[in-house]
Amino acid sequence: MFAQQILNGLISGAIYALFALGFNLIFGVQKVLNLAHGAIFMSGAFVAYYGVVGGMPLWFAILVAMVVCAAFSVVLDRFGIKLLRKYSHADAEFGAMVISIGVGQVLTSVAQKLSDTKVLSFPFGTFPVEFFRGFGLRISLLQITITVLVIALVAFLAYFLQKTTFGRQVRAVAINPRASALLGINARSVFMLTFSIAGAMAAIAGVMIALSFNSIQFMMGEPYMLKAFVVVVLGGLGNLGGAVVASLLLGVAQAMSAAYLPPGLTDILIFSTLFVVLIFKPNGLFGGALAPAGVGRQ
């Protein structure tokens, strides 16, 4: 049972990483907290659900959800946060938080109306229900798919940020937007790209969570926003590598506490740990600015 809980925790942590990476990427580049990220995550699950119900194959519905959520994120940046960049840094940060809260509330309200506040479920057979056993462990085809998908996406993001020309531009803007502009880097295109990547990753995470629990509802993004805050604070705000490690630790901690501790103590343990870490390591376990596995180092 111990090994099984470790496995379950790592898979849960992988999904947390997919959600938190987009959230942390935006902060690392623009230094703003996108509080609409949970609503965009929820929107991805809704778009995929209605796509499947409308006759789309699951893989195509996921692609549509990624495009739609990337568009939502870009619209938030273009027509909201972009207008605030002319103000002072502090005002822009606070204004961005307010605008993202408003956008999140709009998306949540639309989803509430569409679903009539009901919990939705993908039709039976949307994803094959198959289980495999080995070494005393039990794992489903969906869990294997989620794990492979998360590893591939995280590897792609790391390669993109570290090895491509546009990735180097993203890191340059993250370190110093004004200096990067003097070098001819278009910060607007970098901001748009980071928001679109974050939105697409949130959509994938939303669909994976919806498939895992076969449950979709308009408030599903809120608990994951809380977990994202825990992940980015423990891993270090803007540190993408730290976010991955912190996500896996969080997933394992949740699985183990749920299995071996009395009910109701899981959240107490997690947030108590967060409190203690902040006392001794205010910048998180892995430091602040986007580190080598992330976008750059300040």
Summary of the structure (lengths in Angstrom):
residues: 298
radius of gyration: 19.0
end to end distance: 43.1
largest distance: 58.7
contacts: 1067
relative contact order: 0.20
helix: 73%
strand: 3%
